[in-house]
Amino acid sequence: MASRVGIYIGRELGAYGYEEKPWFRPHERLEAFLAELRRQGLDREAALIEAPPASDADLFRFHTPAHVERVRRLCARNEGALDHGPTLARETVEVAATHVVGAVMDACRRLLAGELRRAFVPIAGFHHAHAGEARSYCLYNDCAVALSFLSQQGLAGPIAYVDIDAHHGDGVYAAFAGDPRVVVADIHEDGRTLWPNSPASPGAGPVSGERSAAGEGAARGTKLNLPLRAGATDADFLEAWAEVEAFVDGFQPAFVVFEGGADCLAGDPLAHLALSPASLRHAAARLSALADRHAGGRLLVLGGGGYDARNLAAGWCAVVASLLAPAPRGAA
């Protein structure tokens, strides 16, 4: 059983999205991924698991009760926004967000119990939300909920969180900047060229995810942020990845969480990197090996961003193919 890979699916999970946003419509992202998964025959090698809803107790591992109450109250009205504008208040999205957290927590528990060796939650990785605040399409921060839970399980080493989504995981960094139990490594597009800026009209001044953000207090040196220039290629990524891998490996983490956002791929409508699925495949394969060395194989992968259907289908399936590769003989 420990060699199995679990992939989380379900109608409620796939409903995360907005009809008003053509790049982020409900069901389209999950359906595009599953269609490619089946075309490649990868679905026959993994366990497909229906995403359960999260309990309030799990939501409260990171979010304040006041935040959860506000999100539910505003979403029940199906009008307005939860932040400065992009994150529309919709009941279907709140239900979906609850199932995202439920899937991620179910995966954590199965990995800890040895029921799964790897797990992939495609609609997950909403890394911008803060404990009391929704931000940029993120109602609940499933990454931070999982990291909060895992850091309290008495594991023999720290928890590693590796994020290659095109957007900086600012909500995760803010939550754990001072926590040495959580090692963070984040490769992302430089925020000066992301919305509301652009490569043609870059912003000025400080942005989240600068290299100088290395943690705070006792956690100084447990965080690594590597911004990439707009248009960065696989070669640029591999150079940054070598530094990330060496950094994370040095901490010998007892559990690895990976956000493999497909918005880092060339042609994504909301970002400007130029990576291919080979970069995602490489990252997933290398983290699988790292998890085998230090974490008993325990690797949780979150799909993160990705707003071109063909890109995310190809990128996420490249990740799954790496997760399905057999563990080396003698791995824990």
N, C-alpha and C positions, 0 to 999 in steps of 0.2 A: 504493500500500500504506500510506503514512504516514497516510492519512485514515481508516483502518479503526479500528473499536472492537472490542476483544476482551472476551468475557465468559467467565469460567472456570466450568466445570461438572464433573460427575463423581460417581459413586456414593461414592467414598471421601471426597470433599470434603463431600458432603451428610450423611455419617454423623456429623458432629460434633454431639453432643448426648447426652442421658441419658433413658432410658425412665422413670426415677423422677421426672423433672421435667416436668410437663405443658406448661409453656411453652417447653421446650427439648428436645423429643424429636428423635431422629435423623431426618434426611431431610425432616421436615415444613417447615422454614424454606426450604430450597432449592426443594423442590417447589412451595410456594405462590408463590414468586417466579417460577419458570419457567412456571407455569400462567398467571400474569398477563402475563408477557412475551409468551407465545404469543398470548394473547387479544388483546393490543394490536398484534400483528404486529411487535413490535420485534426478535424473534429473527431475522427475515428480513433485517434491516439490519446485523446484527453478526456477527462471527466467534465461534462457540462453540468453546471450547478445553477439552480434557480436562486437568484439573489433574494435573501429575506430582508424584511425591514429592520432597521436598527431600533433597539429599545431606547427609551429616554435616558436610562442609566449610561448607555454607551455614548449618546450624543453629549451628555454632560461631562464625559471624561475630558473634553476640551472646551466645549461651548458653554456659555452661561445659560441658565434657565431663562433669563430675560430675553436673550437673543433667540432661542428656540421659540419662545412664545410669540415674539414679534414677527418672526418669519412666518409662522403658521397663521397668525391673525391677518397679516397683510396678504399672504398668498390666497387665503380663503375668499378674499374680495375679488381676486383676479383683475386688479387694476393698480396702476402706479408701478413704482420701482423700489427695490430694497437698498439701493445705493444711489450714486449720483446719476444713474440713468440706464446703463446697459443691462443690469440684472433685474428683469421684469418680475413682478410678483405674480406668480401663477401657481394654482393649487397642484397641477400636474407635476410641476417642477419640484415643489416641496416633497411630494410623495416620492418622486424619483430620487431626490437627494437623500431621503431617508433610506431608500433601498441601496444607494451607493455606499453609505456608511455601514449598512447591514451586511452587504457583500464583503466589504473590506474587513470588518470585524470577524465575520464567519471564516474568512480565509486565514486571518491571523490565528484563530483558535485551532483550525485544522492543521496548520503548519506546526504550531507548537505541540500538538498532540501526536504528530507524526502521521496523520491521515493523508496529508499531501506533502510532496517535496518542494513543488513550486506552485504558485497560484497567479492567475492573471485576471484582473478586473478591468475590462476595456473601458467602460464608462466610469471613470474614477480619476483621482488625482486633482481634485479641485483645491489647489494649493494657495489660492489668494485670500480665502476667508480668514478672518481673525476670530478670536474667541467670542467677541460681542459684535461682530460686523460682517455682513455679506459684502463681497467685492467681486467685480468682474466675472459674472456668471457663476460665482461660487457661493452657494448658500451655506453649506456645511463643509468644513475642511476635513475630509476623510483621512488625508495623510496625517494631519496633526492628531486626530482622534486615535489612529492606529499607533502612532509614535508615543503618545501619552500612555496608552494601554501597555505597549510592549516594554516601555522603560520601567514599569512597575512589576514586571514578572520575575524579577530576581535572576535574570540571565547572567551568564558568566562574563559577558563583555558588553560593550556599548551596542546601540542600535545604529546602523548606517542607513542614511537616507541619501540616495543619489538621484538627481533630477536633471534630465537633458531636454525637457520641454523648452520651446523657444522663449517662453516667458519666465522670468525669475520667480521662484517659489517664495515670494515675500512673506506670505502668511506663515509658512513653515519656519522660515528664518527668524521672523520676529518672535514666534512662540518659543523657540529653543535656542536663541542666541546665547543665553546664559546657562544652558544645561549641558554639562559635559557628558551626560549619558547618551546624547544623540549627536552623532557625527554627521555633518551635512556637507555634501559636495554637489555643486550646482553649476552646470554649463548652460548658458542661455545667450540669446541675442542681447547686445548692449541696449539697455532701455532707452538710450537717446535716439534710437532709430525706430522704436516701436510706437504705436498709437499713443497719444495724438501726434507724435512726431513721425518722421519718415526718413529713409536714407537720403532723399533729396533735400530735406529740411530737418536736419537733426536738432534735437533739443540741447540745451546748455544746462550746466549745473549738475548737482549730484542726483543719482537715480539709485534705486534699490539694486542689490546684486553686484556692487563694485568689488573689485578684488580686495580692497582694504577691509571689507566686511568679513572678519575672521573669527567672530564670536566675541563674547563679553565676559569679563571677570574670570571666574574659574574655568570657563569654557573657551577662553581665548586660545586659538590654534586648533580647535575641533571643527571649524567651519572653513570651507574653501569655495569661493565664488569665482568663476571664470567667464567673463563676458566675451562673446565673439562678435566680430564685426559683421555688419550686414553683408550678405553674399558669401559668407564663410562656406567652405567646401568640406568634403570628407577628409582631405589632408589636414585642414585646420582642426577639424574635430578630433582626429586621431592624435594629434599633438597634445591637445588639451586633455584627451581621455587618458593618455599615459600618465599625466600628472595626477588626475583624479584617482586612477586605479592604485597608484603607488601610495597616495594619501590615505585612501580608505583601507587598503591592505595593512598598512602600518598599525591600525587600531585593532585589528583582528576582531571584527564585529561578530556578535552572537546571533544576529538576525539582520537581513538586508531588505530594504524597501527601495524599489526602483520606479521612478516615474519616467516612462519612455514616451514622452509626447511626440506625436507624429507631425506636429506643426513645425518641427525643425527641418522637414523635408522641403526640397525645392518646389516652389509653386504654391505654397500655402497662402491663402488670401489674407491671413492676419499676421504674417511674419515674413522675414526676408533672408532666412538662411537657405543654403543650397546643398543640403546633405542628401544622400541617397539612402534607401532602406539598408544598405550594407553597414552604415554607421549604427543603426539601431540593432541590427543583428550582432555586430561586434560587441557592443556594450552589453547586451543581454548574455551573450556567451561568456564574456569575461567575468561578469558578475555571478553567473552560475558557477564558474570555477572558483571564484573567491568565496562564495557561500559554501561550496563543498569543502573548502579548506578550513573555514573558521566557524561556520554556522550550522553544521549538520545538514547543509543543502537548503536551508530555509530561505527562500527568495520570494517575496511578494512583489508583483509588478502591477503598476497602475497605468492605464492607457494615456492619461493626460490629454493634452490638446491635440489638434489635428482637424482641419476644417475643409480639406479637400478629400472627397470620399475615396478616390482611387489611391491617394497617398496613404491615408490611414489604414486602408485595407492591406496594402502592400507592406507598410511599416509594421503594423501590429502582427501580421502573419509572420514576418521575419523574426520578430521577438518570440512568438510562440514556437517557431521551428527551433530556435536556440534552446528554449526551455525544455523541449521534448527530447533533445539530444541525450543519449544515455550518460549517466554519471560515470566517471572513470572508476576502474576497479580499485577497491580499497577506500573509496570516499565514504565519509561518515554517514 
